[in-house]
């Protein structure tokens, strides 16, 4: 009789660092990993947010550390990696969830805004990979993309270009870092976060439009992204690399 026992989707016992992991979707992933039994270090530029997220991680009995980082600064990322190695003894999975946005049209956006967005959202992914991949014997890197990589949205040219680059870089990284390290991306759709809860509030025109165009009929809750991240970080995804997992309630395919 053939045995089809499967590997469970779990990150229990894994050591995970989430860059940009102290707010919105990043915080949801950080705390979700901890709730499943992983040790997690969530980092960002904000010291207060780092402290708050570390408290939430520790509430689940997970080991963590409080350290800020800036993805535009290679030395800052190196310092983060050293803390991860000292406090957790190594790293099994890395999530690059940092973000930056500028709501200016292509003809109006200036060099400073363009360079800041791309430095954080695209070059930041490169820096995270270059910093942590050499410290990983094996494991997973998860990059956070966006629907804008596939669907153009008004007044987001820098963000759109950066996220398109993230998906291309994910495929290139997957090829170069295989077979020891798997590299995948998640493209979230419309999720409610503290940063956009007013914009997507019930009753607004934008919310009505999103709900109408989404087959599942609603925006997502932050916790609904955690399962996708947990899968890609887990051994259950041991034969998955170079992929972009879209989590959007069907919005992208219905909008084409």
Buried (B, 14 or more C-beta within 10 A) or exposed (E): EEEEEEEEBBBEEBBBBBBBBBBBBBBBBBBBBBBBBBBBBBBBBEEEBBEBBBEBBEEBEBBBBBBBBBBBBEEBBBBBBEBBBEBBEEBBBBBBBBBBBBEBEEEEBEEEBBEBBBBBBBBBBBBBBEBBBEBBEEBBBBBBBBBBBBBEEEBBBBBBBBBBBBBEBBBBBBEEBEEEBBBBBBBBBBBBBEEBEEEBEEEEEEBEEBBEBBEEEEBBEBBBBBEBBBBBBBBBBEEBBBBBBBBBBBBBEEEE
